[in-house]
Amino acid sequence: MSQMKSPFFDELAKIMTQAAGAAQGVGQEVETLFRSQGEKMLNDMDLVTREEFEAVKEMASKARQENELLAKRIKQLEDQLEKAKI
């Protein structure tokens, strides 16, 4: 069986290829637009970075430990003061 070249089908194939390329380009443009809008929204929300969060979390932990130590020390001093009054 011999294949026949048809200019109609050749043109149709070219148009379909171009349409697929254009659709892919539009898809990439839409993705880029959504990504940039998403990043803009996140930046406008003034969120903290993971590093900033971890640093503050560590500071809070140290402050809590120091507070517990100071509470124990105050209790000891109050106990000594009570004994001194007797």
Residue pairs with C-beta under 8 A, 6 or more apart in sequence:
48 56
